[in-house]
Amino acid sequence: MSAEYRVLSAELKIKRVVFLTLITLYSALSTQHFTWAGKSQLGTSAANFLKIHPGARQAALVGSFEGLADDVYALYYNPAGILGIRDGEFAANHTQYFQSINFDYLAAAMPLKAGGAKQAMGLSITSLSVEKIEKRSGDTDTPESTFSAGDAAYQVSYAREALPRLDVGISAKYISSRIESFSAEAFAADVGVLWKPEYQHIAGVGLTVRNAGGEMKFKEVSDPLPLSVTGGLALQWFDKKLTLLPGFYAPRDNDPALSLGAEWKQPITPGLDTALRAGYTTWERGTGGTRSLGIGFGLNFRQFGFDFGWIPYGDLGNTFRYSILARF
């Protein structure tokens, strides 16, 4: 096989991946009749746990991560970003909300050792659980019994270099929801694109379509998934110590929102560094108070990382995010 033939074959494969990605993106948006309906569609989406930002680092940045996507949490924010993982990464995130609501996220990603274009794959599990929900059939202070509810999403992702400095990624996910004895399920897909222009201070430009798929049906009632389009930039200064992350979020069931995250990394000793983070979003979560902020810090020691995030929800209270990351 000649060198010229191998080059042409590789180019055809790359063009095929780009073409399939664009077709998937177009089909996802057209089949869902995606429009920015704003708050007129508020409360009409199923599986709203898919809107929760996993990762304490990313939550402190108010979810503005599509343009950077430089660790395994890219599986959620922009699956194209896992192509930047050198060897392999594993992450775990736990969040306890108000009213004993628990959110957990597990993820792993690694590059694929294959010839030709760079490739990577990853797996993730997202779960939300609520225990001891009081059950009443009438207007009474005493509950008849208690029941539980839970949601879960199982995702597999694949990323590939489409063109020099342009990566694409796609995720397929199975989603299930349970409320007492009732259950529902659906399938969905995410598509992400990440461009690394290496121009001036621009480190990355990302765009992601999230949760494109069918509806979830409980008994006779069907609701669409929380489809959204998100995107953002990664701007870096001072030898990449300072990163600014402007972004946007356009869901099918709420008004579009803007966000800005900032991260400062400070080396302490060889193999040890810290990070301070903050973010602000125009997206309303909860009512009253400082509901649009995020603050956090991180500590990295060699191949291990720990992150913390404080995310207020106004009158509903505060949430504290904890996550770990291991590189192998």
Protein Blocks (a to p, Z undefined) as FASTA:
>chain_A
ZZklmmmmmmmmmmmmmmmmmmmmmmmmmmnopacebjmlgoiaghkllmpcghjklmmn
nopaklnopafklmmmommlmmmpmkbccdddddddehhiacdddddddddddehjdddd
dddddddddehiacdfbdcfbdfbdcddddddddddddddfbghiacddddddddddehj
bccddddddddddddekpajbfbdcdddehiacdddehjaccdddddddddddddeehhl
accdddddddfkbccdddddddddddfbehiacdddddddfbdgheehjfkbccddddde
hjbccddddddehjnopcddddddddZZ
